[in-house]
Amino acid sequence: MPAKNPTRSKTSQSDLYSLIAKASGQSEAVVSKVMGAFQSTVLDQTFMGNDVALGIGTFKRADKPARNGRNPSTGEQIKIAASKGVKFQVGAKFKQHLN
């Protein structure tokens, strides 16, 4: 288990794949292939409106309705189209690990 208050830094995708490969005993090529499949599956499932639950949290599609906004440069009122996004709701295990 990592230290409770590690020095903050950014873990790149390649660093993450290396860490997973080392922890799992698999090659980085295998990890890269599996993670690519994982990402595609999460994208497909959330696009269809399905939640994707993991042990650390849940990916959920967020449908944002159309709304009025304001152009910050001119102050002119504009219409913002409806859009889709994704939210990640952190799970209890993740919260507990952080605290």
N, C-alpha and C positions, 0 to 999 in steps of 0.2 A: 504494500500500500504506500502511495506517495506521501510525502510530508504534508501536513495540514496547510501550511502557508508557503508553498514554493515560490521562487522568484517568478514573476510573470514574464512569459514570452509567448511567441506564436509558434505553434507546431504546424509545419507545412504538410501538405498531403503526402509527399514522399517520406517525410520523417515519420508520419503516422503509420504509413504502410510498413516502414522498416521496424517500428516498434511492435506492430501487430505480428509481423513475420517472426521476430525474435521471440515474442511471448508464446506464439502458437507452434513454433518449430517448422513452419512452412516457408517456402521460398517467397521472395517479394513478388515474383511473377504470379504465383498462385493467389497471394493476398490481393494484388492489383485486379486480377480477374474477378475474384469474389466481391471485392468492394465495388467494382463497376456494375456487377449484377445487382448488388444491394442498392446502389444509387438509382439505377434504372427502375427497380421494383418500387422503391419509395416514391419516385416521380410518377410512375404509372398509377399506383394505388391512390395517391393523394389527388391526382388529376381526376380520377373517377369518383372522388368524394369519400373514399374510405380512409379511416384513421389507421395509422401504422404504429402499433404499440411495441415498444422495446422495454427492456428492464430498466432503462434509465429515463424513459419518458415516451411521449407520444407525438408523432407528426400528425397535424390536422390541417385540412384545407380551410382557408379563411376566405369567404366570399365577401368582398367589400362592395356595398351598394354605390350607385352613382350619387354624386353630391356636388354641392356648390363650393367653390374655393376662390382664392384671391391671388392674382398675379402679384408677387412681392415687389416687382420692379415698378409696375404702374398702378397697382392698387385696384385694377380692373377685376370685376367679378367674372369668373370662368366656370364652366361645367367640367367636372372631372368624371370620366367614364367609370362604369362599374369594372371591377377587376377581381382576379383571384390571386391569393397568396397562400403562404404556408406558415403555420405557427408550430412551435415546438413547446409542448407543455412538459416541464421537468417533472420527473417522477419522484416518489418519496425516497427511494434508495439514493438517488442522486443528491437530493437536498440533504439527506442525513450524512452522506459522505462529505459534503462541503462544510457542514457545521460540525 
